[in-house]
Structure formats: structure tokens, C-alpha cells
């Protein structure tokens, strides 16, 4: 079957109007609004797809090395988060 180019961003033009309750949900909402995949966001931040997945599901918190990138992504450059090792 030949490859067919498609613009899947058209499918993502939905409002994501859920109210985030934690950092992971804020990351997910912003990612969906921008039409990014978890893999694409991970590549932008230097994290893996599974790392982003775990943040969004609330299974793990971002390591301090990712905080400045996440702040820029969210448009909140000076927010500090608690990280539990």
C-alpha cells in the first residue's frame, strides 16, 4: 500500500477544556492544544515518550533537569516544583 500524506493536525483542532489539576495535566492540556504527540514533546524537552506519558498520568514528577524546559513550554518561566526522589 503506498504512503498517503495526511494532515492529522486538522483532527486535533478541538478545544481541550478540561481543568488541569496537577502539573502532568497542565503538560497534557498544552501538548494537545498545540497538536503535539508525547514523542514530539519528549524530543523537544530531551525526554522519552514514556517519561512524558508518566508525567501526564501522574505516575512520576519531572526531574529538576526538565523544569526550565517545561516552564517555557507552559509559558510560565519562573515556576518551581517540588521533586521527590
TAUR-V117792 format. One record per residue. N is the residue number from 1. RES is the residue in one small letter. SS is DSSP state (H for helix, E for strand, C for the rest). OMEGA is omega in whole degrees, 0 to 359 (* if undefined). Layout:
BEGIN
<<N/RES/SS/OMEGA> <N/RES/SS/OMEGA>>
END
This chain:
BEGIN
<<1/x/C/181> <2/x/C/177> <3/x/C/178> <4/x/C/178> <5/x/C/180> <6/x/C/177> <7/x/C/182> <8/x/H/178> <9/x/H/178> <10/x/H/181> <11/x/H/185> <12/x/H/183> <13/x/C/179> <14/x/C/174> <15/x/C/176> <16/x/C/190> <17/x/C/175> <18/x/C/181> <19/x/C/180> <20/x/C/181> <21/x/C/181> <22/x/C/183> <23/x/H/181> <24/x/H/179> <25/x/H/175> <26/x/H/179> <27/x/H/181> <28/x/H/182> <29/x/H/181> <30/x/H/180> <31/x/H/180> <32/x/H/178> <33/x/H/181> <34/x/H/179> <35/x/C/179> <36/x/C/171> <37/x/C/176> <38/x/H/179> <39/x/H/180> <40/x/H/178> <41/x/H/178> <42/x/H/179> <43/x/H/178> <44/x/H/184> <45/x/H/183> <46/x/C/180> <47/x/C/178> <48/x/C/174> <49/x/H/183> <50/x/H/175> <51/x/H/178> <52/x/H/178> <53/x/H/180> <54/x/H/175> <55/x/H/184> <56/x/H/180> <57/x/H/180> <58/x/C/180> <59/x/C/177> <60/x/C/175> <61/x/C/179> <62/x/C/174> <63/x/C/182> <64/x/H/181> <65/x/H/181> <66/x/H/189> <67/x/H/182> <68/x/H/177> <69/x/H/178> <70/x/H/178> <71/x/H/179> <72/x/H/179> <73/x/H/181> <74/x/H/182> <75/x/C/181> <76/x/C/191> <77/x/C/184> <78/x/C/180> <79/x/C/176> <80/x/C/181> <81/x/C/174> <82/x/C/177> <83/x/C/179> <84/x/C/178> <85/x/C/*>>
END
